[in-house]
Structure formats: structure tokens, C-alpha cells
Amino acid sequence: MNDTEFHQLVDIQMQNIEEAIDDSGADIDYEVTGNVMTLEFEDRSQIIINRQEPMHEIWLASKSGGFHFKLIDDVWTCSKTGKALFEMVKEECEKHADEEIEWV
């Protein structure tokens, strides 16, 4: 994958996360600045999701630690847990919000 393809694929993931947050009705604010998406919660805790172009990875930092995701068989997969990015974002959002969040 070249850098252009990487950015297109990451843009799709970021858009999916934004739409899921909007559709969930959860009290999560998000902001995208450059290569970084910041999710902020009522208690002011944050989840940071950013693209690492040199390695063609997406990184996520939260209360639970740092996670690296690589595209494997069309799924952004965590190198530590084997979970998909979208699944991990939902789980981490629920930990930060301290409630179950309904995502589509």
C-alpha cells in the first residue's frame, strides 16, 4: 500500500468512528486536527487516535494504554489484542464514559 492508499483507508475509518459516535447519542466530543482524532468525555478523559504514516499504522491511546493497528485482510487489527480498531474504539469509549454505548 502506498501513502495515498493508506490515507484514504484511514479517512474511511475515522469517518466511520465519527458517524458511530454521532449516531450513538453518547456524550462524546470529538475533534480532528491534522492526523489526530481526539475523543473527549464528560470527565475530561481522552482517547487519542492518530495515523502513523511511516509505518502505515493507526495508533490509539486511552486509559488502557497504547495500541497499534495494522491493516490485515482489510481489517485494522491490533497487534496486542487481535481486535479490530472499530471494536476497540467502542470498548475504550465505554470504559471512559462508564456506560454501555449502542453503536450501529
C-alpha positions as CSV (number, residue, x, y, z in Angstrom):
1,M,0.0,0.0,0.0
2,N,1.3,3.4,-0.8
3,D,0.9,6.6,1.3
4,T,-2.1,7.8,-0.7
5,E,-4.0,4.5,-0.2
6,F,-3.1,4.5,3.4
7,H,-4.6,8.0,4.0
8,Q,-7.7,7.1,2.0
9,L,-8.3,3.9,4.1
10,V,-7.6,5.8,7.4
11,D,-10.0,8.5,6.4
12,I,-12.7,5.9,5.9
13,Q,-12.1,4.5,9.5
14,M,-12.1,8.0,11.0
15,Q,-15.4,8.8,9.2
16,N,-16.9,5.5,10.5
17,I,-15.9,6.4,14.1
18,E,-17.3,9.9,13.8
19,E,-20.6,8.6,12.4
20,A,-20.9,5.9,15.1
21,I,-20.4,8.5,17.8
22,D,-22.9,10.8,16.3
23,D,-25.5,8.0,15.8
24,S,-24.9,6.6,19.3
25,G,-26.1,9.7,21.1
26,A,-23.3,9.2,23.7
27,D,-21.8,12.3,25.3
28,I,-18.5,12.2,23.5
29,D,-17.0,15.2,21.8
30,Y,-14.5,14.6,19.0
31,E,-12.1,16.8,17.1
32,V,-9.9,16.0,14.2
33,T,-6.7,18.1,13.8
34,G,-4.3,17.1,11.1
35,N,-3.5,13.4,11.6
36,V,-5.0,13.2,15.1
37,M,-8.6,12.5,16.3
38,T,-9.3,13.3,19.9
39,L,-12.3,11.9,21.7
40,E,-13.2,13.7,25.0
41,F,-15.5,12.5,27.6
42,E,-17.6,14.1,30.4
43,D,-14.9,13.5,33.0
44,R,-12.4,15.2,30.6
45,S,-10.5,12.0,29.9
46,Q,-9.5,11.4,26.3
47,I,-8.8,8.8,23.7
48,I,-6.3,9.8,21.0
49,I,-6.4,8.1,17.6
50,N,-3.7,9.0,15.1
51,R,-2.3,7.8,11.9
52,Q,1.4,6.8,11.7
53,E,2.2,7.3,8.0
54,P,5.8,5.9,8.1
55,M,4.6,2.6,9.4
56,H,1.1,2.6,7.8
57,E,-0.5,2.1,11.2
58,I,-3.2,3.6,13.3
59,W,-2.4,4.2,16.9
60,L,-4.8,4.5,19.8
61,A,-4.0,5.8,23.3
62,S,-6.5,5.6,26.1
63,K,-6.8,4.8,29.8
64,S,-6.0,1.2,29.0
65,G,-2.7,2.0,27.2
66,G,-1.4,2.3,23.7
67,F,-2.4,0.1,20.8
68,H,-1.1,-0.2,17.2
69,F,-3.3,-1.3,14.3
70,K,-2.1,-2.6,11.0
71,L,-4.3,-3.4,8.0
72,I,-4.7,-7.2,7.8
73,D,-7.2,-8.8,5.4
74,D,-8.9,-5.4,5.0
75,V,-9.4,-5.0,8.8
76,W,-7.4,-2.6,11.0
77,T,-6.2,-5.2,13.6
78,C,-4.5,-4.6,17.0
79,S,-1.0,-6.1,17.3
80,K,-1.6,-6.7,21.1
81,T,-5.1,-7.9,21.2
82,G,-6.0,-9.1,17.7
83,K,-9.2,-7.0,17.9
84,A,-10.5,-4.7,15.2
85,L,-10.0,-1.0,15.5
86,F,-13.7,-0.2,15.5
87,E,-14.4,-2.8,18.2
88,M,-11.5,-1.4,20.4
89,V,-12.7,2.2,20.0
90,K,-16.2,1.2,21.2
91,E,-14.8,-0.8,24.1
92,E,-12.5,2.1,25.1
93,C,-15.3,4.6,24.8
94,E,-17.5,2.6,27.1
95,K,-14.6,2.5,29.7
96,H,-14.1,6.2,29.5
97,A,-17.9,7.0,29.5
98,D,-18.5,4.4,32.2
99,E,-21.6,3.2,30.4
100,E,-22.7,0.9,27.6
101,I,-22.8,2.7,24.2
102,E,-25.0,1.5,21.4
103,W,-23.1,1.6,18.1
104,V,-24.5,0.6,14.8
